[in-house]
Amino acid sequence: MKKMNIFAKRCAKEMWRDPLSFVFGIGFPVALLTLMWLLGRSLPEMPQEIFGIDTFAPSMAVFGLSFMLIFLGSLVTGDRTGSFLMRMFASPLRATDYILGYTLPALPIAAAQTAVCLGYAVILGLEPGVNLLVCLLALMPTALLFIGIGLLMGSVLPTAGAVGGISSLIINVCAWLSGTWFPLEMMGDTFGTICNLLPFAHSVNAARAALAGDYAALPVELAWVLGYTAVIFALAAAVFRRKMKS
């Protein structure tokens, strides 16, 4: 555990040395929130169940967390291509220690990023209260989901460029298949069923339910997110273990 904590501290320092993805993960959702707020003020006839701040803010928080893919994937790939992990594999650390070492310092960054997004939404008119805190907590499994995907990509893909390309694809898939931009019901039953088989729509649903105080809906929505997260982290650990043996 002590060695893993040392590795986690090193990863935290590396993350703060390259804050571009972190800043972008805040700036882009904040810019989109501002745009939708301005549209809502200039076009009052826009449906509030789609473009209202209480609907759009949780979606933008999930969208912002999706940039953790690039953040973590690039860090792991950089360690691999720079031979840092090759030297670290000679240490007594296990594959799970490496995964935790990358994950633990990333979680506070994800929490801060989410807090900034929701806090800015309050400035734009989102009602503050305990539901806001519950929403932030409900988004942490989503943060773990994207962290896990980033770790898996960083373990498999050969270069940072490949991580950037695949991450951009996943971020767009997440945005379009999660109900961020429009209700999934608008696209028909088949499309909605496919989207609900993936974790992204459940991430948005959980955040919106928490913000609305619909706590009864949280267990089912979060179960989908946590189930995918567990599988992805298991795959990432397995890939790390295989690379350590090779």
Salt bridges, closest charged atoms under 4 A:
GLU14 OE2 - ARG17 NH1 2.77
ASP79 OD1 - ARG10 NH2 2.72
ASP97 OD2 - ARG94 NE 3.43
GLU221 OE1 - HIS202 ND1 2.66
